[in-house]
Amino acid sequence: MRTAGAVIIGGGVVGSSIAFHLLEDGFKGGVLVVERDPTYARASSRLAMGGIRQQFGTAVNIALVQRSIPFWRSFDERMGGAGDRPRSNFRQRGYLFLVKHDQVPDFERRLKHQQQLGVRVERLGVAEVSRRLPDLALEDIAFGVFGPDDGYANPREVLRGFRAGAERAGASFVEDEVVGITRLGASGRRRVTGVRLRGGESIDSPVIVNAAGAWAARIGEMAGIELPIRPVRQHLFRCALPGRWPYRFPMVIDPTGVHWRHDDGDSGSEEDRIIVARTRHDEPVGENFACDESRWSREFLPPLLARLPRFRDLRVIEGWAGLYEMTPDANPLLGEPPTLAGFFVAAGFSGHGLMMSPAVGKALSEIIREGRATTVDVSPLAVDRFERGAPLEDAATL
Ligand SMILES: Cc1cc2nc3c(=O)[nH]c(=O)nc-3n(C[C@H](O)[C@H](O)[C@H](O)COP(=O)(O)OP(=O)(O)OC[C@H]3O[C@@H](n4cnc5c(N)ncnc54)[C@H](O)[C@@H]3O)c2cc1C
C-alpha cells in the first residue's frame, strides 16, 4: 500500500496545474497524479482550440483568466527545464467579438463591467475593424469588441509543458485508472481515505482531487457525490489558407457562433493555417469522438463565407471532435463538497478550462492547504451551488 499527501485523478492541464501549484506552494507529503492514458488521446486538453480570453460576464470567470494571463506569458520559462522548453506559443493577438445591432445593449453592458474589473477591452468602430481585418464583410455589424491581452496557445504544448513542470516540481505520475474511492465515517459528513486502482494497487491519502475532465461525474459516483457534469461533443477543423495571409487573425467570434484563429507554427515558413469552431447547443450528451465531416460544408462554411468571402479557397486539412465537460450553468465546479471531507473537485469547465487552468491550480492549492481560495474568490463556483439553487449565470460562455 502506497501513501501520498494528495492523489490527483487526471493528469490533464487541470490536474497537472494543481499538482504544480501545490508543490510550488510547499505542500508536504507527496503529490501523486493518476493518469490512465499517457498519450492523452481523448483528453480535452489535447483536443482543445487553445483560446484564452478575459471577456466573460461574471467577476469570478474574468478574475480566473485575468490571474492566468501573466502565467501564460511566462509559461515556457516556468515549465521548461534543462534541454526541454515547451513552445506554448501564447500569442496575445486578442479576441474580437463582432456585435450585431440587436446585441448592442448586452455587449455595451458587458464591456462596461469588464472595464470596471480592470480588463483591457475596447469598442472598435466598423471602420477600425475593417482597417485591422480588411477582408471581413461587416454590413450587419454595429461594432467590434476587442480585448488585446487575450489570445491563444498551442494546447498540446501547454499539456506537455504543464505535466513536465509538475514532474519537475516533484509530482509523481502513475499510469493507471482509479476504479474506487475509499471513505470513512457516517453519512452526512464522511471523509476520503484513498483510491483503488485498476491494476490492483491501493493508495492511502487524506486528499483526493477529482480532475478527471469529461469523466469527472464517474469519479463523483465512486465517492458517492453526484456531480452534474456531462460529456458533450465539440468539433474543430484545421484549414490551410490560400497562400500566406497578409495579416494574423485574432480569435474572431462571429455572431453566428462560428469562430476562428490563426494556427501558425514556430518558424513562419509552414503552410498558413487557421482553426475553426462552431458550438451546437443541441449536441446530444455522450462520449462521442466521431468527427462528422459533413458539418464543415453544412454548418461551418456558410457563415464563414458570408463573413469572409476569400475563405472560399480554404482547404480542410483535418477535422476532429473532443468532449466539452458541461454543467447546467456552463461553469466549473471548484472546491470541497460539504458532505465529503478531503474530496476536492476541479471539473465541469464546459469548454473553457484550458484558459483558466493556471489560476484554478493556484485556487485548488489554496483550498487544499488553507481551506479557502484567496488569490481569486471561487466561492460562486462551489460544488453544491445547484443543490442550493444558486447557479452562476454568465452570459458570455460560448
Ligand atoms: C474541441 C474542444 C475545444 C476547446 N477549446 C477550448 C479553448 O479554446 N479554450 C479553453 O480554455 N478550453 C477549451 N476547451 C476545454 C478544455 O480543453 C478543457 O476544459 C480542459 O482541457 C479540461 O482539462 P482537464 O485536465 O480537466 O481535462 P482533460 O484534459 O480531459 O483531462 C482529464 C484526464 O483525466 C483522465 N482520467 C479520467 N478518468 C480517469 C480515471 N478514472 N483514472 C485515471 N485517469 C482518469 C483522462 O484520461 C484525462 O487525461 C476545449 C475543449 C474541446 C473538446
The ligand as a MOL file (V3000), in Angstrom:
LIG
                    3D

  0  0  0     0  0            999 V3000
M  V30 BEGIN CTAB
M  V30 COUNTS 53 58 0 0 0
M  V30 BEGIN ATOM
M  V30 1 C -12.8600 20.7400 -29.1320 0
M  V30 2 C -12.5510 21.4840 -27.8600 0
M  V30 3 C -12.1670 22.8240 -27.9020 0
M  V30 4 C -11.8650 23.5100 -26.7280 0
M  V30 5 N -11.4150 24.7960 -26.7980 0
M  V30 6 C -11.0340 25.4340 -25.6690 0
M  V30 7 C -10.4930 26.7450 -25.7270 0
M  V30 8 O -10.3890 27.3410 -26.7960 0
M  V30 9 N -10.0910 27.3230 -24.5680 0
M  V30 10 C -10.2230 26.7060 -23.3710 0
M  V30 11 O -9.8600 27.2870 -22.3380 0
M  V30 12 N -10.7290 25.4610 -23.2800 0
M  V30 13 C -11.1370 24.8190 -24.3930 0
M  V30 14 N -11.6720 23.5690 -24.3270 0
M  V30 15 C -11.9280 22.9980 -23.0000 0
M  V30 16 C -10.6620 22.4970 -22.3610 0
M  V30 17 O -9.9980 21.6750 -23.2700 0
M  V30 18 C -10.9970 21.7250 -21.0810 0
M  V30 19 O -11.8760 22.4850 -20.2640 0
M  V30 20 C -9.7340 21.4250 -20.2940 0
M  V30 21 O -8.7680 20.8560 -21.1380 0
M  V30 22 C -10.0510 20.4980 -19.1480 0
M  V30 23 O -8.8350 19.9810 -18.6660 0
M  V30 24 P -8.8520 18.7490 -17.6980 0
M  V30 25 O -7.4540 18.4980 -17.2740 0
M  V30 26 O -9.8860 18.9700 -16.6390 0
M  V30 27 O -9.4630 17.5530 -18.5630 0
M  V30 28 P -8.7530 16.5160 -19.5620 0
M  V30 29 O -7.7300 17.1510 -20.3890 0
M  V30 30 O -9.8510 15.7730 -20.2610 0
M  V30 31 O -8.0100 15.5460 -18.5730 0
M  V30 32 C -8.7010 14.6340 -17.7590 0
M  V30 33 C -7.8420 13.3990 -17.6490 0
M  V30 34 O -8.4210 12.5210 -16.6890 0
M  V30 35 C -8.0860 11.2010 -17.0680 0
M  V30 36 N -8.9960 10.3020 -16.3580 0
M  V30 37 C -10.3530 10.2850 -16.4190 0
M  V30 38 N -10.8470 9.3290 -15.6010 0
M  V30 39 C -9.7770 8.7300 -15.0010 0
M  V30 40 C -9.6360 7.6780 -14.0540 0
M  V30 41 N -10.7170 7.0360 -13.5680 0
M  V30 42 N -8.4060 7.3150 -13.6590 0
M  V30 43 C -7.3000 7.9610 -14.1690 0
M  V30 44 N -7.3660 8.9730 -15.0770 0
M  V30 45 C -8.5910 9.3480 -15.4820 0
M  V30 46 C -8.2830 11.2160 -18.5720 0
M  V30 47 O -7.5600 10.1750 -19.1900 0
M  V30 48 C -7.7770 12.5990 -18.9560 0
M  V30 49 O -6.4450 12.5760 -19.4100 0
M  V30 50 C -11.9670 22.8470 -25.4750 0
M  V30 51 C -12.3450 21.5100 -25.4290 0
M  V30 52 C -12.6350 20.8330 -26.6140 0
M  V30 53 C -13.0210 19.3800 -26.5430 0
M  V30 END ATOM
M  V30 BEGIN BOND
M  V30 1 1 1 2
M  V30 2 1 2 3
M  V30 3 2 2 52
M  V30 4 2 3 4
M  V30 5 1 4 5
M  V30 6 1 4 50
M  V30 7 2 5 6
M  V30 8 1 6 7
M  V30 9 1 6 13
M  V30 10 2 7 8
M  V30 11 1 7 9
M  V30 12 1 9 10
M  V30 13 2 10 11
M  V30 14 1 10 12
M  V30 15 2 12 13
M  V30 16 1 13 14
M  V30 17 1 14 15
M  V30 18 1 14 50
M  V30 19 1 15 16
M  V30 20 1 16 17
M  V30 21 1 16 18
M  V30 22 1 18 19
M  V30 23 1 18 20
M  V30 24 1 20 21
M  V30 25 1 20 22
M  V30 26 1 22 23
M  V30 27 1 23 24
M  V30 28 2 24 25
M  V30 29 1 24 26
M  V30 30 1 24 27
M  V30 31 1 27 28
M  V30 32 2 28 29
M  V30 33 1 28 30
M  V30 34 1 28 31
M  V30 35 1 31 32
M  V30 36 1 32 33
M  V30 37 1 33 34
M  V30 38 1 33 48
M  V30 39 1 34 35
M  V30 40 1 35 36
M  V30 41 1 35 46
M  V30 42 1 36 37
M  V30 43 1 36 45
M  V30 44 2 37 38
M  V30 45 1 38 39
M  V30 46 1 39 40
M  V30 47 2 39 45
M  V30 48 1 40 41
M  V30 49 2 40 42
M  V30 50 1 42 43
M  V30 51 2 43 44
M  V30 52 1 44 45
M  V30 53 1 46 47
M  V30 54 1 46 48
M  V30 55 1 48 49
M  V30 56 2 50 51
M  V30 57 1 51 52
M  V30 58 1 52 53
M  V30 END BOND
M  V30 END CTAB
M  END
